[in-house]
Amino acid sequence: MLLTIAIILLILWALGLFAFHVTSGLIHILLVVGIIVLIWNFIAGRRTV
Protein backbone atom coordinates (compact mmCIF):
# COMPACT_ATOMS: atom_id res chain seq x y z
CA MET A 1 0.00 0.00 0.00
CA LEU A 2 2.86 2.38 0.76
CA LEU A 3 4.35 1.64 -2.62
CA THR A 4 1.07 2.57 -4.31
CA ILE A 5 0.92 5.86 -2.42
CA ALA A 6 4.53 6.61 -3.34
CA ILE A 7 3.89 5.93 -7.02
CA ILE A 8 0.78 8.13 -7.02
CA LEU A 9 2.70 10.96 -5.35
CA LEU A 10 5.54 10.69 -7.86
CA ILE A 11 3.12 10.72 -10.79
CA LEU A 12 1.36 13.80 -9.40
CA TRP A 13 4.72 15.49 -8.94
CA ALA A 14 5.77 14.71 -12.50
CA LEU A 15 2.44 15.96 -13.89
CA GLY A 16 2.64 19.15 -11.89
CA LEU A 17 6.22 19.85 -12.84
CA PHE A 18 6.22 18.94 -16.52
CA ALA A 19 2.62 19.13 -17.76
CA PHE A 20 1.37 22.19 -15.90
CA HIS A 21 4.70 23.95 -15.22
CA VAL A 22 3.79 24.52 -11.60
CA THR A 23 6.83 25.47 -9.56
CA SER A 24 5.29 25.82 -6.14
CA GLY A 25 6.83 24.24 -3.06
CA LEU A 26 3.94 21.77 -2.79
CA ILE A 27 5.10 19.88 -5.87
CA HIS A 28 8.55 19.39 -4.42
CA ILE A 29 7.10 18.34 -1.07
CA LEU A 30 5.15 15.62 -2.91
CA LEU A 31 8.39 14.40 -4.46
CA VAL A 32 10.17 14.28 -1.11
CA VAL A 33 7.25 12.47 0.57
CA GLY A 34 7.13 9.94 -2.29
CA ILE A 35 10.86 9.23 -2.03
CA ILE A 36 10.68 8.88 1.75
CA VAL A 37 7.80 6.42 1.46
CA LEU A 38 9.70 4.37 -1.13
CA ILE A 39 12.83 4.26 1.04
CA TRP A 40 10.76 3.36 4.12
CA ASN A 41 9.07 0.57 2.16
CA PHE A 42 12.40 -0.94 1.11
CA ILE A 43 13.92 -0.64 4.58
CA ALA A 44 10.91 -2.04 6.45
CA GLY A 45 10.19 -4.72 3.87
CA ARG A 46 7.22 -7.02 4.07
CA ARG A 47 6.25 -8.14 7.53
CA THR A 48 4.91 -11.64 8.06
CA VAL A 49 2.20 -12.25 10.61
Buried (B, 14 or more C-beta within 10 A) or exposed (E): EEEEBBEEBBEBBBEBBEEEEEEEEEBEEBBEBBBEBBEEBEEEEEEEE
